[in-house]
Amino acid sequence: MKTFTNLIAGTAGALVLNIIHEVARKCIKQAPHMNEVGEEALVKSIKFIGGEPPKGYTLYTSTLVGDFIGNALYYSAVGKGEPKSIWLRGIGLGITAGIGAVTLPDKLGLNDGPVNRSPVTQLLTVAWYTLGGVVTSGVAQALQRKIR
């Protein structure tokens, strides 16, 4: 698949993932709060290089935009390789991202509470990243069919 098509598919998966995270954290008590992990990572990164991190809504928006771009680029890898394996790649990318979101914050010196409050929170994290991968695969496959 072409790079542009991969990016469109990855953007679709990232959009679904971010919408789920944002809506669920406001409606589901045990939902993961990836925004909190992202905000902490952004603040620590900017302070590490000697900068002044944003606060409040600017911090939230900056983190959301960065998260969206990162997820879109990550999910865009679903279009690389054989078209017949696109669904396995999407599921694999999603599961891998979800497991990483649960296990890496603590190893990176970040508060992992927002994604590890309970087994349900952990499961929802992995499930939503996996859904992002599945959406990416579906969009990628649809775009492949249109291009042919």
Secondary structure by P-SEA (a helix, b strand, c coil): ccaaaaaaaaaaaaaaaaaaaaaaaacccccccaaaaaaaaaaaaaaaabbbbbcaaaaaaaaaaaaaaaaaaaacccccccccaaaaaaaaaaaaaaaaaaccccccccccccccccaaaaaaaaaaaaaaaaaaaaaaaaaaaaac
